[in-house]
Amino acid sequence: MAFLKRLGWYLVGLSIGLIFLVFILKKKSGEEGIDFCYFPNCRVLKDMRSKPLTFSESLPEQYQDTLMIQAFLQDGDVDFGKSDTKSEPCKTYFISHEYNGEELELKAKNCKNQVTVEGVTFLD
């Protein structure tokens, strides 16, 4: 009898845990789901996406395309070897991404309140 009582409580706890698990996984897979960023590349890009975007005055007009910059910040690869991650108050990041069949590199300053796009160059 004691075994059946313990088994019953175990199954109640297991079902509550499964409900929470389904809730969390459903949120993660949804449109506005939870984003788990554990790797440095993902964390840097997520931080940059959360801030307002500004363009440097020296940046040519053709590269002041918000959709192109958002593509860099969504799927780009941060080159931590080239980037200056220790500078204050703004860190400088180099992000490479293939856009319209061409390999481009974005130079951006990540400040506390905004991200400033400084340049876009072609990679060979």
N, C-alpha and C positions, 0 to 999 in steps of 0.2 A: 504494500500500500504506500509506503514512504517513497519507493522508487517512482511510482506513477505520479505522485504529487510533485516530486522534483522534476520529472520529465515534463509535466504540464507547465511549470514555471519556466523551464528552459525554453520550451516552444513559444511561450508568450514573449519572452525576451528576444528570441531569435526573430520572431515576426515583426516586432517593433524595430529592430535593427535593420531588417530587410526593407521596411517601409522608408526609413531614413536614407538608406543607400539608393533606392530607386529614385527618391526625390532629388538627391544630389546629382546622380548621373543624368537624370532627365534635364536638370538645369544646365549641366555642362554641355550637353549635346544640342541645346536649343539655340535659337538665333541670338538671344541676349544672354547666353549662358555664362557660367563661371569660367574664368580664364586662369589656368594653372601655369604660371611662368616660373620655372625653376632654373633654367639656364640663363647665363648672362646676356646672350643675344636677345632672347625673348623679353627679358626684364627691361633692357635698355629701350627696345623698340616700343614696348607697352608704355613706358614712362614718357617717351617722346610723343606718342599718339594722344596722350591725355592733356597735352598743353597746346595753347594757341600757336599757330604757325605764322612766322613773319619771313620776309625775303630781304636779303641784303641788297643795298643799292647797286652794288657792282654786278649782281646776277642779271644776265641777259633776260629780256622779256620772254623769250621762247621757253625758258626753264621755270618761269613763275606759274607753273601749272599745278594746282593743288591736287588734282587726281594723280598726276605722276609722282608727286612727293608722297602722297598717301600710299601708293604702291610700294615705294621704298620702305616706308615705315611699317608696312604690313608684312612684306615677304623678303625684305632685304637681309643681307649678311653683314654684320658689323665687323670691321677689321680692327681688332683690338691692338694689333701690333703697330699700326699707323696712328691710331687714335690717341688723343691726350686725355686720359681719364682722371688725371690728378689735378688739373688746373682749377683754379678758383676765380671767379664765381661761376664760370661757364665751362663745361667740358666739351671738347671737340671730338666728334665722331665721324669716321669715314664708313659709309654704307654702300655696298655694291649690290646691284640688282640688274636683271635683264629686263629691259623695257622696249617694246616694239622691235624685238629681235636684235637689239644692240646692248652690249654690256656697258653700263654706266656706273659712275661712282659719285655719291652725294657727300658733300662736306657740310656738316651741320653743327651748330653750337647749341648745346642743351643747357639752358639756364634754368634758374629756379622757377620762373613764371612763364617762360616761353621758349620756343625752339626757333632759331634763326638759320635759314638755309643760306649758306655762303657761296656754294658753287656746285656745279654738275660738270663732270668731265667724262670723256670716253676712255674706256680701258682697252688696251690692245690685246 
